């Protein structure tokens, strides 16, 4: 820029000197007109180009400045409209103290209502969660009590004295083949087999009430003789043999135990009722005394007798008892509290008998109906033909042959659904054996 300024000043000076010279010349020549005497300015070509360039630069500068102003104006927010005069707000009414308290009370009630709803939802959610947990636990408990699972929790405890007998290995081989758990350890009672049950949920072990004692024929005779002597001595159990004394002491300590004596190698099948005099002759007592001993053991000592044929029979009995024990918890959990043969709404004692004797016919019908596979229609047909047990017994006594007595009721007609059929010889024979047999252990079906 300094060089440009200097150049301009030099040109100015040149113009000024030219003007002075022109004025001098004009002054010396008076004939020249005034306009002829105007100074002439001589501008070089270079100066013209510089002035044109300066003009273009100024124009570009002004154009850029204008654009900058336009952009700045575009970025600025639009001008605000002139503010209108302020509108005066209406006068607010002051609330009274009662209104403030009422608002507070309403707000408190709304807050308490929300809290109650929230608490109710939380309680409902917790109850639902607890119910689901109880259902899961009940399902797990029910699953654990199923016979197939409960069988895995049972353990047979076998007294080692029993394994000294011949053919006792049949029991161990059978238990091993079934993959049942068993232990060989000394028991409170010699010659005994007991069961223990593991409780998975409680984590404990309980003893089952069932106890089996395995006797030979000689031990059984010894026990029966000792019990008979005790009865003759008015219940004096002193001097009992080695087999009976520990048993009585064991039952006195725990009266809930159920003891079953398995008698092996008996020379007769006592339970079938055949040749009952053989046992009486072996013991030197009559049949009535023997039954007295067995009834005493079962009713007063909770001890029953089962006569089996060797260790094969003992093994079958042990398996049957084990399976029954595995089914017991599930049955206790699922069976109904009321008796299955009691009708809802009926009298607890069955048929009511009035003073005039009405109701006896219904009792007689129910008595017949107790037999297996005897329907109410069949029982009603029998009681309609013979209206009392005494009439039926008199008819049996009138007949001579056994076959006639067994088939007495076979020809009676039963009407069901418009059809007729006969009772048949099978039911007729069972009814006859039920009312005429003298054997208390007779199996009717």
Phi, psi and omega in degrees: 000326179296321179294320180297318180295318180296320179297316179298317181296322179297319179295322178297317180296322180296319178295318181298316180296323178296319179297318181297317180296322180294318180298322180294319178294317180294323180293326179284343179243096184285342183286348181287143178285166183295326184278343177280341181271008179292144183292140176260133184252127179252115181249129180287161179297324180296321181293322179296318180295323180292320180293322178295321178294320178295323179295317178297320179297317179297321180295317178297320181296316180294322179296316178296322180294322179294317178297321179298320179294320180296318179295320180296321179293325179293327181282337182289143177295155179296150181294143180286142177293157180296136182292133178282159179296137184301134178272128182292129178289148180293155181290123181277130182281131179284134180281149178279169179295324180293319179295321178296315179296322179294319177297318178297319180295318178297318178296321178295318179295318178297320178295318178294323178296318177297320179294321178295318178297318179296317179294321179296318178296320179295320179294318178297320178295319179293319178296319178296319178295318178294321178296319177296320178295319179295322178295318178296317179295319179296321178294319178294320179295317179297321179294321180291334182269001176294147186305319183293329177275324180292331179297329179288341181268355181270143177230126177273130178250116186248131178289133183296341179296326181294329183285352176279348180278157182289143179068012178289343179293346176299320180295313182294319179296322179292317179296322179293321180293329178278353181061040175267151180276131177215153179233145175250104182209158182294139181250166177297328177248130175294153179061033185240158175230126180235173180228143171237148181238131176269131180262105185297320184284318179278338179076024180239180180230132179238153177265136176285155182284339185284132178226131176249134173242131184255114180243152168274178183294322181293318178295323178297315179299323179294319180293315181298318179296320181294319179294322179296320178293323178295322178291322178293330179269022177059047173085009178284114184262009178288149181075021179287154181292172185296334181278326185274321184300311178297327179295315180294321178295320179297318180288330177291328179286323182222098184286348181280347181292141178247112185256132175238124179266118177266116183261117181263156172057040177286139182289356180210157176270092186292327184292338181280346178085003181272141176053054182289341181285343181295315179295320179297322179291325179291327181267352181072029179217162182277173185296324181297320180292323179296315178296327177297320179294314182294320178294321179297315180296322183283320184276320186262333182246357180058041180240126179244159182245137175227126182261123185233165182255087174073190185288338175294318176293322178297318180297317179297321180292320179297319179296318180296318179293320180297316178295322178295321178293326179290334179272344186298311182300319181294321178293319179296330182278326188256341184287154181286152180290322181280160179288137185294336183266002177270127180276136179299133177089353180272168181293143185297329183270008181096228180280135179275134179249123181273174182294329180280003178094354178293136184109343180295325179296321178292322177297319179295322178293317179295328178295318176293324184290344178295335181294148182295137178062031174248111183280165176301328179293318178294316180297320179294327178294319180293315182288337176287327179282323179230104193282002176205156177300327181295322178295321179293318179294322178296323178292322176297319181291333181289327181284150185263307186276157179291325181293321178295321179293319180292329182261017183299318185265359186294330185270359181291136183271138178244130179253115179224122176061035180079002179246156180241139174212166182260157179298317177096160185289333185292311179292321179300319179293322180292322177295321179296313180295327181295323187262352184236346184289145177257000181265114183291341182257015181291133178267119184282327186235000000 
